[in-house]
Amino acid sequence: MDIEPFALERYFAKYEFSTKYSLSSSDCDGWAVTDLLKLADSQTKKMWEDLKLGYTESLGLPLLREEVAKLYSGIQADDVLIITPEEGIFIAMQCLLTKGNHVIAVHPGYQSLYVIAESLGAEVTKWQPDEKNNWRFDPAFLEKNIKPNTKLIVMNFPHNPTGSLASKEDYQQIVTIAKKNNVHLFSDEMYRLLEFDPSNRLPSAVELYDKAISLFGMSKTFGMAGARIGWVVTKNKTLYQKMATFKDYTTICSSAPSEILSLIALRAKDTIIQKHLARIKRNLALLDKFFKRYKNIFSWVKPKAGTICFPKLLTNQNSFDFCEEVRKQTGILILPSTVYGYDNNHFRLGFGRENVPEVLKVFEEYVEEK
Ligand SMILES: Cc1ncc(COP(=O)(O)O)c(C=O)c1O
């Protein structure tokens, strides 16, 4: 398989653990195992204490699959395949696509959502949002670009990196277009359940369409990226079976401790998500004030969900040089839009972490002196 390097991951690999601060992380702070275990009920506490580090069930721990199914309406444990989130994208693309297929995928975006398709010989049309219209992905673009060989539409709401969340009408229209054209829909929902106003929460694509595959997991919303647990959900039994069989060539089965920790977290989801949302809202209010103070230097679209946004630099400096300068002078890591192959004017900020107020202060001192 010939695949180009994952630019964002390569950038993070270079700096993530050697830079003093991060102001571009997309996850909520990682939970300490001791804190998580305090949330365990008697059943999961015993499971943790009795845990043996053998192989696990290939489709995922049955109790975990049951708990995952409860996040959706009309979904059974049998529709859930436990994987690592990145693995889920890889497996789904391998099982859906072949040379000569056409794919429409959100861009800028998490690189594997379009590069794996390209590496399989599929032609990818990039579906870009309109920054002037709150980073809206216009469903009309799909109508115009669907071809007879279009096999798949890839969407991602809340969106990495812009934070864009489709309106319910637009979302419904995307699903309708996929149905009308009998096209599969891969819906990356990694930042779901972090809607600042719950009334803006979109249904999961699998609740609306039998040819949809939804991806979600513990990394972002639950602050458990190190558990490496996620899931793909689909009602399409043939595709489900194909993906489950493919997993024998990636991880075979998921990590035993991580499955139990994920089960504990899902059962305590209200406590965990409320805590994360309170932190996010506090950080977002600070960012809002920050961007108002410096509106001659940056413009931004305030997101409605998730942990990231994609401000624009209004000065003459390009965003790659800006991010490099910020990192060298302040020890703060922010991500230039060049890692998304998008342009050289934007950068990604993350606001899911506890230390955002502290880091933003350091960033502001730098901006003041500039
Ligand atoms: C939109 C999106 N999808 C998938 C992933 C992959 O998640 P994980 O790193 O947990 O495998 C990420 C991670 O950044 C992401 O932002």
The ligand as an ORCA input file, in Angstrom:
! r2SCAN-3c Opt
* xyz 0 1
  C     -12.321     13.667     12.962
  C     -11.461     12.593     13.557
  N     -11.686     11.329     13.233
  C     -10.942     10.323     13.733
  C      -9.908     10.573     14.589
  C      -9.088      9.426     15.096
  O      -9.253      9.221     16.456
  P      -8.175      8.430     17.300
  O      -6.973      9.328     17.349
  O      -8.758      8.237     18.619
  O      -7.875      7.157     16.588
  C      -9.613     11.896     14.952
  C      -8.487     12.206     15.854
  O      -7.986     13.302     15.904
  C     -10.425     12.934     14.425
  O     -10.215     14.216     14.735
*
